[in-house]
């Protein structure tokens, strides 16, 4: 069955770094655009970063540009989010998501992980 399993979350001080990983299985990973979202309790889930199937194209929310980097390894079916210069405002549950390349953006993401908590202390 399809699985997206996030790891790497935790507690870090402001200014620190974390690297999130997402291990995918149960589908043809290279046929999917991948993304990281985050959600604060009681608020909407926000898109943080996306990466094309090849890894050649990435996009970021304005709030994380220059601090976060999304990458993928199609040989290992993994996607990563390197987070530097973390701020308390980055505190959230981070989710990995996948959308097949043949679906339009407005279709949303098809597969979701269960999330990993990131807490940044001031």
Number of C-alpha atoms within 10 A of each C-alpha: 5 12 15 22 19 24 17 15 18 14 14 18 14 17 14 14 18 19 16 22 22 26 18 24 15 9 15 12 23 18 16 22 22 29 27 25 19 23 19 15 9 6 8 9 15 14 17 23 23 24 22 19 21 15 17 9 12 17 15 19 13 9 11 17 12 11 13 20 20 24 22 22 15 16 8 11 16 19 25 22 23 15 20 17 15 23 19 15 13 20 19 20 18 27 26 30 27 24 22 21 14 9 13 10 10 6 9 12 18 11 17 20 19 13 22 21 19 21 20 21 16 11
